[in-house]
Amino acid sequence: MISEILLLVFAIAIAVAIFHLFKRLAFLVVNAITGLLTLFLVNYFDLMSYFGAADISITPATVIICTFGGIPGAIVLILLALAGHPI
């Protein structure tokens, strides 16, 4: 009887952990999509040329920054490119 209760508690704990993991993963995916879409639109409409800067290339580093930062991360990348320090 005790072993079944412990097994049930363990299964509930694993289910809760998996739920929180997927919730966090979904948040990161949404951040990545919005940040990369922002960079894509800036490059597509050639907005960086108005300030005399080159387009922002999509590299693994920019993808990671956009994944964790989302739109604010993309804005940081744009500001860095305008300052002359592209990643």
C-alpha positions, 0 to 999 in steps of 0.5 A: 500500500505504501509503495503504491502511494509513493509511486503515485506521488513520484508520478505526479512529481514527474508530471509537474516537472515535465509540465514546467519544462514544456511551459519554459520551452514554449516561452523560449520558442516564442522568444526565438520566433519573435526576435528572429522575425524582428531581425528578418524584417529589419533586413528585409526592409533594409532598415540598417542602410538608413543609418549606414550600417550593414545588414545583421547576419543570422548566426548561431550567436544571434539565434541564441541571443534572440532565443533568450532575449526575444524582441529586446534581444533583437533590439540589442543586436540592432543597437550593437550593429549601429554602434559598429560591433556586430555579432 
